[in-house]
Amino acid sequence: MGLLIPDTAWIGGHCISSNILPIYTWAKVDMTMEESVEVYLGDSAGIPCQYVFSEQPRAFMIQWFVRNPSSSSRERIYYGDNAQQIVDDGTDFTGRITVSNVGDKEGVLLTIQDVQLTDEREFFCQVNGMAAGNGEGKTHLRVFDPPMAPVIEGVHAGISVTNELPSKIASCEARNGFPRPNITWYRGISPLTPTHGQINVVILVTRESSGFYTVQSELQYKVAKEDKDVLFSCEVSYYVPGAVRTAESKGINITVHYPTTVVELWKESPQGLVKEGDTVEIRCQGDGNPPPPFTFNREQEQETALEASDDTLVLREVTRGDSGVYQCRSLDLDTYEEVMGDVQLIVHYLDPALVVPKDSEIMFKGESLTATCNALSSLETFTVWFKNGQQVGTGHMLFLQDATYDTAGEYVCEVTVPSLPGLHTSGSVHIIVQGAPQMKDADREVEMEEGAGKWVNLSCEAHAHPLPTISWTVTGSQSWREVLTSATEHSTISLVSVKVTSDITAFCNATNEMGTEAKSFSISISAIPMVTSTAPYSPAEGNGVIIVVVIICILLLAVLASVLYFLHKKGKITCGRSGKQEITKENPNKDGIVVEMKTDTKTEEAVLLKGVSGDKNGPSNQVTMNMKAIR
């Protein structure tokens, strides 16, 4: 085969010059080298060079060359033969390279320590075996250093959708990378590619004095309203040994300005239905950005602007007159287009209750009356009637039939709105029942027995309208006096104390202009003195006095029975008859005294001891006792 011999060669340490002449020989050498070797900045790089001679050379030499970065010339950095190995001085690799054999194979390994950015070149391995042949191979050393994480910065000012050309929205920078990194823009998860009239990407690449690359990219974009919620980001891609890696920036949101197309108006507060007296807040909001200025007005008064604070209209202590349609208007300062929204406000109300009959009404006993209670409201109402705090009816009508004195009194109607508890009102009517006096148990005569010299309390209570007057007629006693008289709206009470000196008949007469009613009392003197209270009625007496009097009476009866029994046994007392007491000779072989305590039922019914003015103790605490001795 043909082989070209260079005009200068080093063999055995001697420089041999010759003309390049074609030599035809069958000897050859096969060279094997990698196309490229990749390494991180600062690491060690190994470049292998393998060769195979077809004939064993008597001597051969190996040289390593590197291509200069600024020209196509080459510079030798190493020489070696059978006798010596020399690293050339004065090169960029002096002191950083070594050449060693590759195992059992024919070949060498060039090792470069502390790889620099400037080491990215082509390295040549040249093998010369003279007659045995020569050959050359090359490997490209590639050096990598990842850039710093990308930094993105958005435009702070708002960007209008009405701009005709793409506007700058963000910039992205990747610093200190080698080789030069690339930047790609994303809208959401979609990459952006330059599009005429829509997307422009401006790239600035800077080679630092250190050899690193800094890449700056500016995104110019024609925004739309839909971009207001989209995140924009940039991604830097860079090479590393055997791979391509990426790093993504944070996402940023841009401020998009767009005109208002829709205005919404709603009642912010109160929640639910509105009643008179409430404070109402009506809020307006448009879909434009930035929010445009708003003006409020009522539909029927479009030329009159209502005073509002920004986007809120406040109506204080509203009345039913504030009901109606409220409007909110927005004027776009770029397009001068007006957009309007409206809302209807309903102010609910409940008028004061109107009761018929009004204030008060007079009824005759036995009559019937229908009272009504009405309150005008914008909502459905519910009415309840009360008397003395007790419910007596529901609905706006109250039926009073066959009136009695118990019918009299004040009736209150309360009107509420179930769907709006804050609305309520009330009214009242005073019912007066007119008629002749009416006494309790007036048709029954009260009969009783009392001991002579005792005081008896008699009471009368009459119901009527007009208010009756009570007078007393007492026969059989000159010693009596009225100790208490009291009147309420519908009744009169009178209490007299009568001293029993003989059989007494007393009449209580209640009179008004409608008639008269009387009640009689009959008091007879009992044969045996009776233990009773001798003092006139005293309002200060209490229940304790009653108990003491009863106990004393029982003790006195026991003592009296003992004395009578003793006298009877001595024969110093004989039996006789007095009043209702009788002597009988039944069981003549048995002597004894029977003490009978008797309370006249009629006396109880006479209300003799009725408490007046809060005093529940009176003559009713008196005890009538009849004693009967039986021999």
C-alpha positions as CSV (number, residue, x, y, z in Angstrom):
1,M,0.0,0.0,0.0
2,G,1.1,3.6,-0.4
3,L,2.4,5.5,2.7
4,L,3.4,9.1,3.0
5,I,6.5,9.8,5.2
6,P,6.7,13.3,6.7
7,D,9.8,15.3,5.8
8,T,10.7,15.5,9.5
9,A,10.5,12.7,12.1
10,W,12.1,11.9,15.4
11,I,13.7,8.4,15.6
12,G,15.9,7.4,18.5
13,G,16.1,11.0,19.6
14,H,17.4,12.2,16.2
15,C,15.6,14.3,13.7
16,I,15.5,12.7,10.3
17,S,14.5,14.8,7.2
18,S,13.4,13.4,3.9
19,N,11.3,14.3,1.0
20,I,7.8,13.0,0.9
21,L,8.1,10.1,-1.5
22,P,5.7,7.4,-2.2
23,I,6.8,4.1,-0.7
24,Y,5.0,1.1,-1.6
25,T,4.9,-1.5,1.2
26,W,2.6,-4.0,2.6
27,A,3.2,-3.0,6.2
28,K,0.5,-1.0,8.0
29,V,-0.8,0.1,11.4
30,D,-4.5,0.2,12.4
31,M,-5.4,3.1,14.7
32,T,-8.4,3.1,17.1
33,M,-9.6,6.2,19.0
34,E,-12.9,7.5,20.4
35,E,-14.6,10.2,18.5
36,S,-15.1,12.3,21.7
37,V,-14.5,12.1,25.4
38,E,-16.8,14.1,27.7
39,V,-15.8,15.3,31.1
40,Y,-17.0,17.7,33.8
41,L,-14.9,20.8,34.4
42,G,-12.2,20.1,37.0
43,D,-12.3,16.4,36.6
44,S,-9.6,14.2,34.9
45,A,-10.0,13.1,31.3
46,G,-8.5,9.9,29.8
47,I,-8.1,9.7,26.0
48,P,-7.1,6.2,24.8
49,C,-5.1,5.5,21.6
50,Q,-4.8,1.9,20.4
51,Y,-2.8,0.7,17.5
52,V,-2.0,-2.6,15.8
53,F,1.1,-3.1,13.5
54,S,0.8,-5.6,10.7
55,E,4.5,-6.2,11.1
56,Q,6.4,-5.9,14.3
57,P,8.4,-2.7,14.1
58,R,12.0,-2.6,15.1
59,A,11.4,0.8,16.6
60,F,8.5,3.2,16.8
61,M,7.5,6.5,18.3
62,I,4.3,8.0,19.6
63,Q,3.4,11.7,19.6
64,W,0.4,13.6,20.9
65,F,-0.7,16.8,19.3
66,V,-3.5,19.3,20.2
67,R,-5.2,21.7,17.8
68,N,-4.9,25.4,18.7
69,P,-8.3,27.0,19.4
70,S,-7.5,30.1,17.4
71,S,-6.2,28.4,14.3
72,S,-6.0,25.1,12.5
73,S,-2.4,24.5,13.4
74,R,-1.4,21.8,15.8
75,E,0.9,21.8,18.8
76,R,2.8,18.8,20.1
77,I,2.4,18.2,23.8
78,Y,4.1,14.7,24.1
79,Y,6.8,12.5,22.5
80,G,7.8,9.0,23.3
81,D,9.8,6.1,21.8
82,N,11.6,3.0,22.9
83,A,14.1,5.0,24.8
84,Q,12.3,8.1,26.3
85,Q,9.0,9.8,27.0
86,I,8.9,13.6,27.0
87,V,6.1,16.1,27.9
88,D,6.7,19.2,25.9
89,D,7.4,22.4,27.9
90,G,5.6,25.7,27.4
91,T,2.2,24.3,26.5
92,D,-1.2,24.6,28.2
93,F,-0.9,21.0,29.2
94,T,2.6,21.0,30.7
95,G,2.5,19.4,34.1
96,R,-1.1,18.2,33.7
97,I,-0.7,15.2,31.4
98,T,0.7,11.7,31.6
99,V,0.8,8.9,29.0
100,S,0.7,5.3,30.0
101,N,0.3,1.9,28.4
102,V,-3.1,0.4,28.1
103,G,-2.9,-3.0,29.7
104,D,-1.9,-5.9,27.5
105,K,-3.1,-4.2,24.4
106,E,-0.9,-2.2,22.1
107,G,-1.9,1.4,22.9
108,V,-1.5,4.3,25.3
109,L,-3.7,6.4,27.4
110,L,-3.4,10.2,27.6
111,T,-4.6,11.5,31.0
112,I,-5.3,15.2,31.5
113,Q,-5.6,16.4,35.1
114,D,-7.9,19.3,36.3
115,V,-9.6,19.8,33.0
116,Q,-10.2,23.4,32.0
117,L,-12.7,25.0,29.7
118,T,-9.8,25.8,27.2
119,D,-9.1,22.1,27.1
120,E,-12.0,21.5,24.8
121,R,-10.0,20.8,21.6
122,E,-9.1,18.0,19.3
123,F,-6.3,15.7,20.5
124,F,-4.2,13.7,17.9
125,C,-2.3,10.5,18.5
126,Q,0.4,9.8,16.0
127,V,2.2,6.4,15.8
128,N,5.2,5.9,13.5
129,G,6.8,2.5,13.1
130,M,9.0,3.4,10.2
131,A,8.9,0.4,7.8
132,A,6.3,-1.2,9.9
133,G,3.9,1.6,9.1
134,N,2.5,4.7,10.8
135,G,-0.9,6.1,11.6
136,E,-2.8,8.9,13.3
137,G,-6.2,9.2,15.0
138,K,-8.0,12.0,16.9
139,T,-10.4,12.5,19.7
140,H,-12.5,15.6,20.5
141,L,-12.4,16.4,24.3
142,R,-15.7,18.0,25.4
143,V,-15.9,19.9,28.7
144,F,-19.1,20.5,30.6
145,D,-20.2,22.8,33.5
146,P,-24.0,23.1,34.3
147,P,-25.4,26.7,34.5
148,M,-26.9,28.2,37.6
149,A,-30.7,27.7,38.1
150,P,-32.7,30.0,35.8
151,V,-34.0,33.3,37.2
152,I,-37.3,34.6,35.9
153,E,-38.7,38.1,36.4
154,G,-42.1,39.3,35.2
155,V,-43.2,42.8,34.2
156,H,-44.7,44.5,37.2
157,A,-47.0,46.8,35.2
158,G,-50.3,45.6,33.8
159,I,-50.5,44.6,30.2
160,S,-53.6,45.5,28.2
161,V,-55.3,43.1,25.9
162,T,-55.9,46.0,23.6
163,N,-52.2,46.4,22.7
164,E,-51.8,45.7,19.0
165,L,-48.2,44.3,19.2
166,P,-46.7,41.7,21.5
167,S,-45.6,43.2,24.8
168,K,-42.7,42.2,27.0
169,I,-44.1,40.1,29.8
170,A,-41.0,38.5,31.4
171,S,-37.3,37.8,31.1
172,C,-35.2,34.8,32.0
173,E,-31.5,34.4,32.7
174,A,-29.2,31.3,32.9
175,R,-25.7,32.2,34.1
176,N,-22.3,30.5,34.0
177,G,-22.9,27.4,31.9
178,F,-20.7,25.6,29.4
179,P,-21.3,24.9,26.7
180,R,-24.0,27.5,26.0
181,P,-27.4,26.6,27.5
182,N,-30.7,27.0,25.8
183,I,-33.9,28.7,27.2
184,T,-37.5,27.6,26.3
185,W,-40.6,29.5,27.4
186,Y,-43.8,27.9,28.7
187,R,-47.4,29.0,29.1
188,G,-48.7,26.6,31.7
189,I,-47.3,23.3,30.5
190,S,-47.3,24.2,26.8
191,P,-44.0,25.4,25.3
192,L,-44.1,28.7,23.3
193,T,-42.5,29.0,19.9
194,P,-42.1,32.3,18.1
195,T,-45.2,33.2,16.1
196,H,-45.5,36.3,14.0
197,G,-47.6,38.9,15.6
198,Q,-48.2,36.8,18.7
199,I,-44.9,35.6,20.3
200,N,-41.4,37.0,20.0
201,V,-38.4,35.6,21.8
202,V,-35.3,37.8,22.1
203,I,-32.1,36.0,23.1
204,L,-28.8,37.6,24.3
205,V,-25.8,35.4,24.7
206,T,-22.7,36.6,26.7
207,R,-19.3,34.9,26.8
208,E,-17.8,35.8,30.1
209,S,-14.0,36.3,30.5
210,S,-14.0,33.1,32.4
211,G,-15.2,31.2,29.4
212,F,-18.7,30.6,30.7
213,Y,-21.8,31.5,28.9
214,T,-24.7,33.6,30.2
215,V,-27.9,33.5,28.3
216,Q,-30.7,36.0,28.6
217,S,-34.1,35.5,27.0
218,E,-37.0,38.0,26.8
219,L,-40.6,36.9,26.1
220,Q,-42.8,39.2,24.1
221,Y,-46.4,38.1,24.1
222,K,-49.8,39.4,23.0
223,V,-51.9,38.8,26.0
224,A,-55.6,37.8,26.2
225,K,-58.1,37.9,29.1
226,E,-57.6,34.1,29.5
227,D,-54.0,34.7,30.5
228,K,-54.9,36.4,33.8
229,D,-54.8,33.0,35.6
230,V,-52.0,31.4,33.7
231,L,-48.5,30.8,35.0
232,F,-45.6,31.6,32.7
233,S,-42.2,29.9,33.2
234,C,-38.8,29.4,31.5
235,E,-36.8,26.2,31.2
236,V,-33.0,26.0,30.7
237,S,-31.6,22.9,28.9
238,Y,-27.9,22.1,29.1
239,Y,-25.5,19.3,28.2
240,V,-23.7,17.1,30.7
241,P,-21.5,14.1,29.9
242,G,-23.7,11.6,28.2
243,A,-27.0,13.4,28.7
244,V,-29.1,16.6,28.4
245,R,-30.6,18.0,31.5
246,T,-33.1,20.7,32.3
247,A,-33.9,23.1,35.1
248,E,-37.2,25.0,35.3
249,S,-37.9,28.4,36.9
250,K,-40.8,29.2,39.2
251,G,-44.0,30.2,37.5
252,I,-45.1,33.8,37.5
253,N,-48.5,35.4,36.9
254,I,-48.8,38.5,34.9
255,T,-51.3,41.3,35.4
256,V,-53.6,41.5,32.5
257,H,-55.8,44.6,31.9
258,Y,-59.1,43.9,30.1
259,P,-62.3,45.9,29.7
260,T,-65.5,45.2,31.7
261,T,-68.1,43.3,29.9
262,V,-70.4,42.2,32.7
263,V,-71.5,43.9,35.9
264,E,-73.0,42.0,38.8
265,L,-75.0,43.6,41.6
266,W,-76.1,41.8,44.8
267,K,-77.2,42.4,48.4
268,E,-74.2,41.8,50.6
269,S,-76.0,42.2,53.9
270,P,-78.2,41.4,55.8
271,Q,-78.5,37.8,55.0
272,G,-82.0,36.7,54.2
273,L,-85.1,39.0,54.1
274,V,-84.8,42.7,54.8
275,K,-87.1,44.5,57.2
276,E,-87.7,48.1,57.9
277,G,-84.9,49.6,60.1
278,D,-82.2,47.4,58.7
279,T,-78.9,48.6,57.3
280,V,-78.5,47.2,53.8
281,E,-75.2,46.9,51.8
282,I,-75.4,46.5,48.1
283,R,-72.2,45.5,46.3
284,C,-71.2,45.9,42.7
285,Q,-68.6,44.0,40.8
286,G,-67.4,43.9,37.2
287,D,-65.4,41.4,35.3
288,G,-62.8,43.9,34.1
289,N,-59.3,44.6,35.3
290,P,-58.5,46.9,36.8
291,P,-61.9,47.4,38.4
292,P,-63.6,50.4,36.8
293,P,-65.3,53.2,38.9
294,F,-68.9,52.4,39.6
295,T,-72.0,54.7,40.0
296,F,-75.2,53.7,41.7
297,N,-78.7,54.9,41.1
298,R,-82.3,53.8,41.4
299,E,-84.1,52.6,38.2
300,Q,-86.7,55.3,38.5
301,E,-84.1,58.0,39.2
302,Q,-81.4,57.2,36.7
303,E,-80.1,60.8,36.6
304,T,-79.5,60.9,40.4
305,A,-76.3,59.2,41.6
306,L,-76.4,57.7,45.0
307,E,-73.5,58.2,47.4
308,A,-71.4,55.1,47.7
309,S,-68.0,53.9,48.8
310,D,-66.1,52.4,46.0
311,D,-68.1,49.3,45.0
312,T,-70.5,49.3,47.9
313,L,-73.8,51.2,48.4
314,V,-75.0,51.5,52.1
315,L,-78.6,52.2,52.9
316,R,-79.2,52.9,56.6
317,E,-82.5,52.3,58.4
318,V,-84.4,51.4,55.3
319,T,-88.1,51.8,54.9
320,R,-90.6,50.3,52.5
321,G,-90.1,53.3,50.4
322,D,-86.5,52.1,49.7
323,S,-87.8,49.1,47.9
324,G,-87.1,49.0,44.2
325,V,-84.6,48.2,41.5
326,Y,-81.0,49.5,42.1
327,Q,-78.5,49.9,39.2
328,C,-74.7,49.9,39.1
329,R,-73.0,51.4,36.0
330,S,-69.4,51.0,34.8
331,L,-67.7,53.2,32.2
332,D,-64.6,51.8,30.4
333,L,-62.2,54.7,30.0
334,D,-60.5,53.0,27.0
335,T,-63.6,52.1,24.9
336,Y,-66.1,54.5,26.6
337,E,-68.5,51.6,26.7
338,E,-71.0,51.6,29.6
339,V,-72.0,48.3,31.3
340,M,-74.9,48.1,33.8
341,G,-76.1,45.6,36.3
342,D,-79.2,45.7,38.6
343,V,-80.8,44.1,41.7
344,Q,-84.2,44.3,43.2
345,L,-84.5,45.3,46.9
346,I,-87.6,44.4,48.8
347,V,-88.0,45.9,52.3
348,H,-90.6,44.0,54.3
349,Y,-92.8,45.7,56.9
350,L,-95.4,45.2,59.6
351,D,-97.6,48.0,60.5
352,P,-98.8,48.6,64.1
353,A,-101.7,46.3,65.1
354,L,-105.2,47.8,64.8
355,V,-107.6,46.4,67.3
356,V,-111.4,46.7,67.0
357,P,-113.0,47.6,69.3
358,K,-110.4,50.3,70.1
359,D,-109.1,50.8,73.6
360,S,-112.1,49.6,75.6
361,E,-115.5,48.1,75.1
362,I,-118.5,47.8,77.5
363,M,-120.5,44.6,77.3
364,F,-123.6,43.6,79.1
365,K,-123.7,40.3,80.9
366,G,-124.7,37.5,78.5
367,E,-123.8,39.5,75.4
368,S,-121.3,38.3,72.8
369,L,-118.5,40.2,71.1
370,T,-116.1,39.6,68.2
371,A,-112.8,41.5,68.5
372,T,-110.4,41.8,65.6
373,C,-106.7,42.5,65.4
374,N,-105.1,43.3,62.1
375,A,-101.6,44.5,61.1
376,L,-100.8,45.2,57.5
377,S,-97.7,43.4,56.4
378,S,-95.8,42.4,53.2
379,L,-95.5,38.9,54.5
380,E,-97.9,36.3,56.1
381,T,-98.6,37.0,59.7
382,F,-99.6,35.0,62.8
383,T,-101.8,36.4,65.6
384,V,-102.1,35.1,69.2
385,W,-104.5,36.6,71.9
386,F,-103.5,36.7,75.6
387,K,-105.2,37.6,78.8
388,N,-103.3,37.9,82.0
389,G,-100.3,36.3,80.3
390,Q,-102.4,33.2,79.3
391,Q,-103.2,32.4,75.7
392,V,-106.9,32.6,75.0
393,G,-107.0,32.4,71.2
394,T,-105.3,32.5,67.9
395,G,-106.1,34.2,64.6
396,H,-107.0,37.8,64.0
397,M,-110.5,37.4,65.4
398,L,-111.4,36.7,69.1
399,F,-114.9,35.5,70.0
400,L,-116.3,36.4,73.4
401,Q,-119.6,34.7,74.0
402,D,-122.1,34.9,76.9
403,A,-120.1,37.4,78.8
404,T,-119.7,37.2,82.5
405,Y,-117.7,39.2,85.0
406,D,-114.8,36.8,84.5
407,T,-114.8,37.9,80.8
408,A,-113.8,41.4,81.8
409,G,-110.1,42.4,81.5
410,E,-107.4,43.4,79.1
411,Y,-106.9,41.3,75.9
412,V,-103.6,41.6,74.1
413,C,-103.0,40.5,70.5
414,E,-99.5,39.8,69.4
415,V,-98.8,39.7,65.6
416,T,-95.6,38.1,64.4
417,V,-94.1,37.2,61.0
418,P,-93.0,33.6,61.0
419,S,-90.6,34.0,58.0
420,L,-89.0,37.1,59.5
421,P,-88.8,36.9,63.3
422,G,-87.6,40.5,63.7
423,L,-91.1,41.8,62.7
424,H,-93.7,41.9,65.5
425,T,-96.3,44.2,66.9
426,S,-99.1,44.1,69.4
427,G,-102.4,45.8,70.4
428,S,-104.9,45.5,73.2
429,V,-108.6,46.1,74.0
430,H,-110.1,46.5,77.5
431,I,-113.4,44.6,78.0
432,I,-115.8,45.9,80.6
433,V,-118.8,43.7,81.5
434,Q,-121.7,45.8,82.8
435,G,-124.5,44.5,84.9
436,A,-126.1,44.3,88.3
437,P,-124.1,43.3,91.3
438,Q,-123.3,39.6,91.7
439,M,-122.4,37.9,95.0
440,K,-121.0,34.5,95.5
441,D,-123.6,32.2,97.1
442,A,-126.0,35.1,97.5
443,D,-129.0,32.7,97.4
444,R,-127.8,30.8,100.5
445,E,-128.3,32.2,104.0
446,V,-125.4,31.9,106.3
447,E,-126.3,30.6,109.7
448,M,-124.0,30.2,112.7
449,E,-123.8,30.0,116.5
450,E,-121.6,32.1,118.6
451,G,-121.0,32.7,122.3
452,A,-122.4,35.9,123.8
453,G,-120.0,38.8,123.9
454,K,-117.9,37.5,121.2
455,W,-117.0,39.4,118.0
456,V,-117.9,37.9,114.7
457,N,-116.4,39.0,111.3
458,L,-118.7,39.1,108.3
459,S,-117.5,39.8,104.8
460,C,-119.2,40.5,101.5
461,E,-117.7,40.7,98.0
462,A,-119.7,41.9,95.0
463,H,-118.8,42.0,91.3
464,A,-120.4,44.5,89.0
465,H,-119.9,47.4,86.7
466,P,-120.5,50.2,87.4
467,L,-118.6,49.4,90.7
468,P,-121.2,48.6,93.4
469,T,-121.5,50.1,96.8
470,I,-122.0,47.8,99.8
471,S,-124.1,48.7,102.8
472,W,-125.0,46.6,105.9
473,T,-128.1,46.3,108.0
474,V,-127.6,44.6,111.3
475,T,-130.5,43.8,113.8
476,G,-130.0,42.4,117.2
477,S,-126.8,44.2,118.0
478,Q,-125.8,47.8,118.4
479,S,-122.1,47.0,118.5
480,W,-120.8,46.5,115.0
481,R,-118.5,48.4,112.7
482,E,-117.1,48.2,109.3
483,V,-113.4,47.4,109.6
484,L,-112.4,47.2,106.0
485,T,-113.6,48.2,102.6
486,S,-111.7,47.7,99.4
487,A,-112.5,48.1,95.7
488,T,-110.9,46.8,92.6
489,E,-111.8,47.6,89.0
490,H,-114.7,45.1,89.0
491,S,-115.5,44.3,92.6
492,T,-116.0,45.7,96.1
493,I,-115.2,44.0,99.4
494,S,-116.6,45.0,102.7
495,L,-115.8,43.5,106.2
496,V,-117.7,44.2,109.4
497,S,-117.1,43.0,113.0
498,V,-120.3,42.4,115.0
499,K,-120.5,41.8,118.8
500,V,-122.9,39.0,119.6
501,T,-125.2,40.2,122.3
502,S,-128.3,38.4,121.2
503,D,-129.5,36.6,118.1
504,I,-128.4,38.7,115.1
505,T,-129.6,39.0,111.6
506,A,-127.3,40.9,109.2
507,F,-127.9,41.9,105.5
508,C,-125.2,42.8,103.0
509,N,-126.6,44.9,100.2
510,A,-124.6,45.5,97.0
511,T,-126.1,48.2,94.7
512,N,-125.3,50.0,91.5
513,E,-127.3,51.6,88.8
514,M,-128.0,48.3,87.1
515,G,-129.6,46.6,90.2
516,T,-129.2,45.3,93.7
517,E,-128.3,42.0,95.3
518,A,-128.3,41.1,99.0
519,K,-126.9,38.4,101.2
520,S,-128.1,37.5,104.7
521,F,-126.3,36.2,107.8
522,S,-128.0,34.7,110.9
523,I,-126.1,34.4,114.2
524,S,-127.6,32.8,117.2
525,I,-126.2,32.7,120.7
526,S,-124.9,29.3,121.7
527,A,-125.9,28.0,125.2
528,I,-122.4,27.2,126.4
529,P,-119.8,29.9,126.0
530,M,-117.6,29.2,123.1
531,V,-113.9,29.7,122.9
532,T,-113.3,32.2,120.3
533,S,-111.4,35.3,119.6
534,T,-112.8,38.4,121.3
535,A,-110.8,40.9,119.5
536,P,-112.1,42.6,116.4
537,Y,-110.6,41.6,113.1
538,S,-106.9,42.5,112.9
539,P,-105.1,42.3,109.6
540,A,-101.9,41.6,111.4
541,E,-102.9,38.2,112.7
542,G,-101.2,35.2,111.1
543,N,-101.7,31.5,110.7
544,G,-99.6,30.9,113.8
545,V,-102.3,32.5,115.9
546,I,-104.9,30.1,114.5
547,I,-102.9,27.1,115.5
548,V,-102.2,28.5,119.0
549,V,-105.9,29.2,119.6
550,V,-106.9,25.7,118.4
551,I,-104.4,24.1,120.7
552,I,-105.5,26.2,123.7
553,C,-109.2,25.3,123.0
554,I,-108.3,21.6,123.0
555,L,-106.4,21.9,126.3
556,L,-109.3,23.8,127.9
557,L,-111.8,21.2,126.7
558,A,-109.7,18.5,128.2
559,V,-109.4,20.3,131.6
560,L,-113.2,21.1,131.6
561,A,-114.1,17.5,130.8
562,S,-111.9,16.3,133.7
563,V,-113.5,18.8,136.2
564,L,-117.0,17.9,135.1
565,Y,-116.3,14.2,135.4
566,F,-114.9,14.8,138.9
567,L,-117.9,16.8,140.1
568,H,-120.3,14.2,138.6
569,K,-118.6,11.4,140.5
570,K,-118.9,13.5,143.7
571,G,-122.6,14.1,143.0
572,K,-122.3,17.8,142.9
573,I,-123.5,18.3,139.4
574,T,-126.7,17.2,137.7
575,C,-127.4,16.9,134.0
576,G,-129.7,19.3,132.3
577,R,-130.7,20.4,128.8
578,S,-129.4,23.5,127.0
579,G,-129.9,24.3,123.4
580,K,-128.9,21.3,121.3
581,Q,-127.4,19.5,124.3
582,E,-129.4,16.5,125.6
583,I,-129.2,14.1,128.5
584,T,-130.1,10.5,127.9
585,K,-130.2,7.6,130.3
586,E,-129.0,5.0,127.9
587,N,-126.4,2.8,129.4
588,P,-127.2,3.8,133.0
589,N,-124.4,1.7,134.4
590,K,-121.8,3.9,132.6
591,D,-120.9,7.4,133.6
592,G,-119.1,9.7,131.2
593,I,-118.7,13.0,129.7
594,V,-118.7,13.4,125.9
595,V,-117.1,16.6,124.5
596,E,-118.4,17.4,121.0
597,M,-116.4,19.8,118.8
598,K,-118.7,21.0,116.1
599,T,-118.1,23.3,113.1
600,D,-121.2,24.6,111.5
601,T,-121.0,24.1,107.7
602,K,-123.0,27.2,107.2
603,T,-120.5,29.1,109.2
604,E,-117.8,28.0,106.8
605,E,-119.8,29.1,103.8
606,A,-120.3,32.5,105.3
607,V,-116.8,33.5,104.6
608,L,-116.6,34.8,108.1
609,L,-112.9,34.7,108.4
610,K,-111.8,35.7,105.0
611,G,-108.4,37.3,104.8
612,V,-108.4,40.9,103.5
613,S,-105.5,42.9,102.3
614,G,-103.2,39.9,102.2
615,D,-104.1,38.7,105.7
616,K,-105.3,35.1,105.5
617,N,-106.2,35.0,109.2
618,G,-109.4,36.3,110.5
619,P,-112.5,35.3,112.3
620,S,-112.6,32.1,110.1
621,N,-110.0,30.8,112.6
622,Q,-112.6,30.8,115.3
623,V,-113.8,27.4,116.6
624,T,-117.4,26.7,117.7
625,M,-117.6,24.0,120.3
626,N,-120.8,22.4,121.7
627,M,-120.4,20.2,124.8
628,K,-122.7,17.5,125.8
629,A,-122.6,15.7,129.1
630,I,-124.1,12.2,129.2
631,R,-124.7,10.4,132.4
